[in-house]
Amino acid sequence: MRAQKTLGQVYVAQAANDVHWTGIDVFRYAQSIHANLTESPFQKLDHGTAPSFSNRERCSGADSDLRQLHTIATTVFSSGEHMNSTSPNALDATLARIHANPKYQSLRRRRNRLGWTLTALMLLAYFGYIGLIAFDKDFLARRIGAGVTTLGIPIAMALILFTVVITAYYVWRANREFDRLTAEVLQEARQ
């Protein structure tokens, strides 16, 4: 059974700057064309390409061209049997039972609270680092010992490590707590 769904989008942008308004080190002319072409030859497989072409000229006379081709492939791993064998009315009733389940409400609250907390921590760390770059460059430029490494390098590495740690923490919580609650909610909704 072929799903034959084809999607396509084309974006075209063009800009021109007047040197009298912008100065000489900006783009005098820029033009780009982007296309996203996606096809679903099978029910659970999407593939496509996204070609991009652009050229630009600086007011100083320098110019450049860009040609890119991105390929895309996605698939769905779930069997989807419960969706195919259930009528729309039965599916609506199942979704209503899931939504009314107190365990589902608890799951949503816990997952959202954790997601927003980790997001706030990441934004605080990231914008804190950007703030240091913007407002206290001397602090980041301090050398560590007699070498050439400055404080900015280990702080940036700590920021990257922090991102990995909070992602791992979210995955750990999801596997330990959220997956169990999801399974319980689905089991109760099927009864």
N, C-alpha and C positions, 0 to 999 in steps of 0.2 A: 504494500500500500504506500503510495507516494503522497507526500503532503504538499508538494509544489507551491511553496510560498516564496515569493521573491520580493525583496524590499530594496529600494535604492534611494539614495539621497545625494544631491550634488550641491556643493556650496561654492560660490564664487565671490571673491572679495577684491576690491580695488581701491587704492588710496593714492592721493597725490598731495604733497605738502609744498607750500610756498616758502622758499628760502628766506624771504624777508620776515616771515612770522616765526619760523622755527629754528633758524641758524643753519650752519653748514654741515653739521655732523649727524643729520637725521636722514631718513629716507625721503628722497625726492619722489620716488614712485615705487609702489609695491602692488603686486597682483598675485593672487593664489586661487587655485581650484582644488577642491577636495571632493571625493566621491566615496560613499559607503555603499557597497553592493553586497547584499546578503541573500543566500538562498537556502531553503530547507528541502533537500532532496528526499529525506526520510523523516518520519515523525519525530525522532529524537536527535536529529543532527542538523546543525546549522553551520554553514561555512560561507566565507566570502573574502572580499578584498577591499582595501581602502587605499586607492592611489591618491597621491598628493603631488601637485606641481606648483611651484611658485618662483617668481623672480622679483628682484628688487634692485633699485639703484639709489645709492647714497648721494646726497647733494655734493659731496666731495668728488664724485665721479666713479667711485668703486661700485661694482655690481656683483650680484651672486644669484645662483640658481639652486633650486632644491627639487629633487625628484625622489619620492619615497613610495614604497609599495608595502603595505601591511597586509598580512594574511590572518584570517580569523577562523577558528574552528571551535564549536561548542557542542556539547552533548548533554543529555539528561540521563542520569543513571537510575532513577527510581522506576519501578515497574509500571506504576500508574494503573494497576489493575482495579483498585478500588474506585478510581474515577471513571473508568470505562464501563464497569458493570453496574454503576449506580445511576438511577434516574436523577434528573435535576432537582425534583422535589425532595427526594430522599437525601440528596447531597445538602440541600438547604437546611433540612431538619438536623442533619449531623453537624453542620456548622453552627447552628443555633444551640445545640447541646454543648458543643465545645465552648462556645462563647459564654454560656451561662454557668459553666463549671467553675467552682471557686478555685480549684487547682490551676486552671488556665489563667484566671485573673491574677493569682499569686505568681505564676510563672512570668506573665507579662510585666508585672510590677518589679520583680527581682531582676529580670533580664534588662529592662529599661533603666532601672536604677544603676546597675553595674555598667551598662553601656555609656550612660551619660557621665558617670563618675570617672571612668577611664578616659573618656573623651576630654573632660575638663582637665584631668591631670596631664594628658598629652599636650593639649593646647597651652596650658600653663608652662610646661617645660619648654615647648617649642618657642612660644612667644617670649619667654624669659630669656632664652638664648639669643633670639633676634634682638631683644631689648639691650642685652649686653653688647651685641655687635654695634648697635646704633648709638648707645649712650655711654658705654664704658670700654672703648677699644683698648685703652691703656691696660686695663685689668686682663683682658684676653691676650694682650701682647707680651705679658710678663713671661720671661724665660724660666724654664724649669731646670734648675742646676746650671751647669756650664755649657750645656748643649744648645742646639738651635730650636728645640721644641718649645712651643709656648703653651700657656694654660688653655688656649682656645681648642687645641687638638684633643686633649683628654676629655674636655667638657663636651665637645661634639661627639666623641666616641661614646661617652656616657649617655648622651641623648639617644643615639642609635641603639645602644644596649637597653635603655629604658623602654624604647618602643618594642623591642623583641620580648622583654620581660612582661610588659602588660598584655601583649598579644598572647603569650604563652599562658598567663594567668587567666585570661578570658576563655581560652580553649579548655584549660583544665576545669574551670567552673562549668562550662557548657557540657563537657563530657561527663562530669561527676554529678551535676545537679540538674541542669536544664534538660538534658536528653532523657533522664529518668522521669522527670515530671511530664515531659511531652509524651512519652510512651504511656504513662498512666492516664493522661487526659484522652489520648486516642483510644485506649482500651475501654475506658468508661463510655466514650461517645459511641462506640460500635455496639454496645449492649442495648 
